[in-house]
Amino acid sequence: MNILIINGPNLNMLGYRDPDQYGSATYKEICRGLEVNFPDYKFEFFQSNSEGELVTRIQEAVDQVWDGMICNFGGYTHTSVAIRDALELLKVPKIEVHLSNIHSRESFRHTTLTGAVCDGIIAGMGAVSYKLAVLALIESAL
């Protein structure tokens, strides 16, 4: 199984940014943890702080062979129609993840434009959210 994992702004600062909200695991630790926990699966990790780069990577994925995608667009989750529109083009199972519980935070975080075109959303489970998303993709492929 080939899984594309796309992360948006500020996720490269995990471990430094508000550990009470996002946990102490770094971005690299989360990526490495997936590779260790799922050694038979191929992952490609992409992170950008730029909305345009995120849209471009999603568009590139349309012509590539992926079995699923896991995404965390950070703040763009709540604001980016451009990312949402690009996600609609990608016809593989898509799981959106959030380290924090977006529904227990500020009201503007309760709406997820990007999640509306994903197959599922996992939120509030910290770094394990990514592992749960991989398990969801595996189960959906059975």
C-alpha positions in Angstrom: 0.0 0.0 0.0 1.3 3.4 -1.0 0.2 6.3 1.2 0.8 10.0 0.6 0.9 12.1 3.7 0.5 15.9 3.2 1.0 18.3 6.1 0.4 22.1 6.0 1.7 25.1 7.8 3.4 25.0 11.2 3.4 21.2 11.4 7.1 21.3 10.8 7.3 23.0 14.2 5.6 20.2 16.1 7.4 19.6 19.4 8.1 23.3 19.7 4.7 24.8 19.1 2.3 24.7 22.1 3.1 21.1 23.3 0.0 21.3 25.6 -2.2 21.5 22.5 -0.2 19.5 20.0 2.0 17.2 22.0 5.7 16.8 22.3 6.4 14.6 19.3 8.2 16.3 16.4 7.1 16.1 12.8 10.1 13.8 12.0 9.2 11.6 15.0 5.6 11.2 13.8 6.8 10.3 10.2 9.4 7.8 11.5 6.8 6.3 13.9 4.6 5.5 10.9 7.5 3.8 9.0 8.4 1.7 12.1 4.8 0.7 12.9 3.9 -0.1 9.3 7.1 -1.4 7.7 5.3 -3.1 4.8 3.8 0.2 3.6 5.4 2.9 1.5 4.9 6.5 2.7 5.7 9.7 1.1 5.8 12.7 3.4 5.2 16.2 2.1 5.0 19.3 4.3 4.7 23.0 3.2 3.8 26.2 4.8 2.6 27.5 1.4 -1.0 27.0 0.2 0.1 27.0 -3.4 2.7 24.3 -2.9 0.0 22.1 -1.1 -2.4 22.6 -4.0 0.4 21.7 -6.5 1.3 18.5 -4.6 -2.3 17.3 -4.5 -2.7 18.0 -8.2 0.5 16.0 -8.9 -0.9 13.1 -6.9 -3.9 12.8 -9.3 -1.6 11.3 -12.0 0.3 9.1 -9.6 -0.5 5.7 -8.0 -1.6 6.1 -4.4 -3.8 3.8 -2.4 -4.8 6.6 0.0 -3.9 10.0 1.4 -3.6 11.3 5.0 -3.7 15.1 5.3 -3.4 17.7 8.0 -3.7 21.2 6.5 -3.3 23.0 9.8 -4.9 26.5 9.6 -5.7 26.0 5.9 -8.2 23.4 7.0 -10.6 26.1 8.0 -10.0 28.6 5.2 -8.7 27.1 1.9 -11.2 26.7 -0.8 -8.3 26.1 -3.2 -7.0 23.1 -1.2 -10.6 21.8 -1.0 -11.0 22.0 -4.7 -7.7 20.2 -5.4 -8.7 17.4 -3.0 -11.9 16.8 -5.0 -9.7 15.8 -8.0 -8.0 13.1 -6.1 -10.1 9.9 -6.3 -8.4 7.8 -3.6 -9.5 7.4 0.1 -8.6 10.5 2.0 -8.4 10.8 5.8 -8.0 14.3 7.4 -6.2 14.3 10.8 -5.8 16.9 13.5 -3.6 16.5 16.6 -5.9 18.6 18.7 -9.6 18.3 19.2 -10.7 21.1 16.8 -14.2 21.0 18.2 -13.1 21.9 21.7 -11.1 25.0 20.5 -12.0 28.4 19.0 -15.3 28.4 17.0 -13.5 29.2 13.8 -11.7 25.8 14.0 -15.0 23.9 14.2 -15.5 24.1 10.4 -13.3 22.1 8.1 -13.6 23.0 4.5 -11.1 20.3 3.5 -12.6 17.6 5.6 -15.9 18.0 3.7 -14.2 16.2 0.7 -12.4 13.6 2.7 -13.7 10.1 3.6 -13.1 10.6 7.3 -11.6 12.9 10.0 -9.7 11.9 13.0 -9.1 14.6 15.6 -7.9 15.1 19.2 -5.8 11.9 19.5 -2.4 13.6 19.3 0.3 11.9 17.2 -1.6 8.7 17.3 -4.1 10.3 14.9 -1.8 9.5 12.1 -1.5 5.9 13.1 -5.3 5.6 13.3 -5.6 7.2 9.9 -3.3 4.5 8.4 -5.4 1.8 10.1 -8.5 3.4 8.6 -7.0 3.3 5.1 -5.9 -0.3 5.6 -9.4 -1.3 6.7 -11.1 0.5 3.8 -8.9 -1.4 1.3 -10.0 -4.8 2.6 
